[in-house]
Amino acid sequence: MTITILNLLELSEVGADFASKLKLSSDPGIISVIKKVNSFLAGIDMAQMGILRKKFSAIGTLDQIFDKLAELLVAVKLCDDRPTFNEESTGAPDLYLQVSKKLVEIKRINESDDEKSVLEVLEKKKVIVGDSSEELARQAEMVNAVNKKADEAITKAIKQIDNRPGIIYLIYRLDLLGYRESLVEREKQFRSYCTKRFNDLAMGKPIEFKIEKFNDILLK
């Protein structure tokens, strides 16, 4: 019997609820993603499927669902490099690429600890910020908080890969980057900040850095 992404999600209570919503979706983007992931899962051997079942069985929050989906979507993106999943209990990076012989660690950050539904994730929402001192202070706090999360994620990923050849994927949510000047400008600044921090922290290490929007890795 072929295991699908919906089957994996249904291994946990919160995942089953999420899967039931996906089943009702008529969004062409979501349907396409499900088909793409299912095609990838069809080529997974029993040992690898066992690891994935453990990962999805341990899901306890909506936030963890998005973490596992990000990991799976990166694996699909790198399918030509024959990715294998590592047991989480070992503390090893998420993936090992059998062709290029690199380790891959996927970190996902968002503005808050409460994720929205997958339908909301796909929407391109505008963020409007006023010019009051209170609004500007709140915005500065949000920017600093998101940058801190990025710092922590990059630092942890570098430690996990250490001095071995590897790739770090930093996946972020588009709507966490609201900014009074423009969403595009804030995004540019965020990506620049993360890249600089990675270059400073990983100097001399054989590690690549990829930073992508969750929306892009979901739909491309």
C-alpha positions in Angstrom: 0.0 0.0 0.0 1.3 3.4 -1.0 1.6 5.9 1.8 0.4 9.5 1.0 1.0 12.8 2.7 -2.5 12.6 4.1 -1.8 9.2 5.6 1.3 10.6 7.3 -0.6 13.6 8.7 -3.3 11.3 10.0 -0.8 9.6 12.3 -1.4 12.3 14.9 -4.5 13.9 16.2 -3.6 17.4 15.2 -2.3 16.2 11.9 -5.6 14.3 11.2 -7.5 17.5 11.7 -5.2 19.4 9.3 -5.5 16.6 6.8 -9.3 16.8 6.9 -9.1 20.4 5.9 -6.7 19.6 3.1 -9.1 17.0 1.7 -11.8 19.7 1.4 -9.6 22.2 -0.4 -10.2 22.9 -4.1 -7.2 25.3 -4.3 -5.2 24.2 -7.4 -1.9 25.1 -5.7 -2.6 22.8 -2.7 -3.8 20.0 -5.0 -0.6 20.3 -7.0 1.6 20.2 -3.9 -0.2 17.1 -2.6 0.3 15.3 -5.9 4.0 16.3 -6.1 4.7 15.1 -2.5 2.7 11.9 -3.1 4.8 11.1 -6.2 8.0 11.6 -4.1 6.7 9.4 -1.3 5.9 6.6 -3.8 9.6 6.2 -4.3 10.5 6.0 -0.6 11.7 2.6 0.7 10.3 0.9 3.8 13.1 2.0 6.1 12.8 5.7 5.1 9.0 5.5 5.3 9.5 4.2 8.9 11.5 7.3 9.8 8.9 9.6 8.2 6.1 7.8 10.1 8.0 8.4 13.4 8.4 12.1 12.5 4.7 12.6 11.7 3.5 10.5 14.6 5.3 12.8 17.0 3.5 15.9 15.8 1.6 17.7 18.6 1.1 21.2 17.3 0.1 23.0 14.1 3.5 24.6 14.1 5.2 21.2 14.0 3.1 20.2 11.0 4.6 23.1 9.1 8.1 22.1 10.2 7.6 18.6 8.9 6.0 19.9 5.7 9.0 22.2 5.1 11.4 19.3 5.6 9.4 17.1 3.2 9.1 19.9 0.6 12.9 20.5 0.6 13.5 16.8 0.1 11.1 16.9 -2.9 13.0 19.9 -4.2 16.3 18.0 -3.9 14.9 14.6 -5.2 17.6 14.4 -7.9 20.2 14.3 -5.1 18.6 11.2 -3.6 17.9 12.7 -0.1 17.4 10.4 2.9 15.8 11.3 6.1 17.7 11.0 9.4 16.2 9.9 12.7 15.4 12.9 14.9 16.6 11.0 18.0 20.2 11.1 16.7 20.3 14.9 16.6 21.7 14.6 13.1 20.7 17.2 10.4 17.3 16.5 8.7 18.6 15.1 5.4 21.6 13.4 3.8 22.1 13.8 0.0 23.5 10.6 -1.4 24.7 12.1 -4.7 26.5 15.2 -3.5 27.2 13.7 0.0 26.0 16.7 1.9 24.0 17.1 5.0 20.9 19.4 5.0 19.4 21.1 7.9 16.0 22.9 7.5 15.0 25.7 9.8 11.6 27.4 9.6 10.8 30.7 11.3 7.6 32.6 11.6 6.4 35.7 13.4 4.5 34.0 16.1 4.2 30.5 17.5 0.7 30.1 16.2 0.5 29.2 12.5 -2.5 30.0 10.3 -4.2 27.5 8.1 -2.5 26.4 4.9 -5.1 28.4 2.9 -4.0 31.6 4.7 -0.3 30.8 4.1 -1.0 30.8 0.4 -2.6 34.2 0.5 -0.5 37.3 -0.3 -1.7 39.7 2.4 -0.6 43.3 2.7 0.5 44.6 6.1 -0.3 48.2 6.9 1.6 50.0 9.5 0.9 53.5 10.8 3.3 56.4 11.4 2.6 56.8 15.1 5.5 56.4 17.6 3.7 53.5 19.1 3.3 51.7 15.8 6.9 52.4 14.9 8.1 51.0 18.2 5.9 47.9 17.8 7.3 47.4 14.3 10.9 47.7 15.6 10.2 45.1 18.2 8.7 42.7 15.7 11.7 43.1 13.3 14.2 42.5 16.2 12.2 39.5 17.4 12.2 37.9 13.9 15.9 38.6 13.4 16.6 37.0 16.8 14.7 33.9 15.7 16.8 33.8 12.5 20.0 34.2 14.5 19.1 31.3 16.8 18.0 29.1 13.8 21.2 29.7 11.8 23.5 29.2 14.8 21.8 25.9 15.7 21.9 24.6 12.1 25.7 25.5 11.8 26.4 23.5 15.0 24.4 20.5 13.7 26.3 20.3 10.4 29.6 21.4 12.0 32.6 21.2 9.7 31.0 18.7 7.3 29.8 19.6 3.8 26.2 20.7 4.0 23.3 23.1 3.2 21.2 25.1 5.5 17.7 26.0 4.3 16.1 28.9 6.2 12.4 28.9 5.4 10.4 32.0 6.4 6.8 33.1 6.2 6.0 36.1 3.9 3.5 37.7 6.3 6.0 37.9 9.1 7.9 40.6 7.3 5.4 43.5 7.4 7.2 46.8 7.3 6.1 50.4 7.1 8.2 51.2 4.0 7.2 48.2 2.0 7.0 44.5 2.3 9.5 44.1 -0.5 12.0 46.4 1.2 11.7 44.6 4.6 12.1 41.2 2.9 15.3 42.5 1.1 16.6 43.7 4.5 15.7 40.4 6.2 17.4 38.3 3.6 20.5 40.5 3.7 20.6 40.3 7.5 20.4 36.5 7.5 23.0 36.1 4.8 25.4 38.4 6.6 24.9 36.6 9.9 25.4 33.2 8.2 28.6 34.4 6.5 29.9 35.7 9.9 29.0 32.5 11.8 30.0 29.9 9.2 33.2 31.5 8.0 35.6 28.8 6.7 33.0 26.0 6.9 31.9 24.0 3.8 28.3 25.0 4.3 25.9 26.6 1.8 23.0 28.8 2.8 19.6 29.0 1.1 16.9 31.3 2.3 13.4 30.8 0.8 9.8 31.9 1.4 7.5 29.1 2.6 5.1 30.1 -0.1 7.8 29.6 -2.8 9.0 26.2 -1.6 5.3 25.2 -1.3 4.2 26.2 -4.7 7.3 26.0 -7.0 
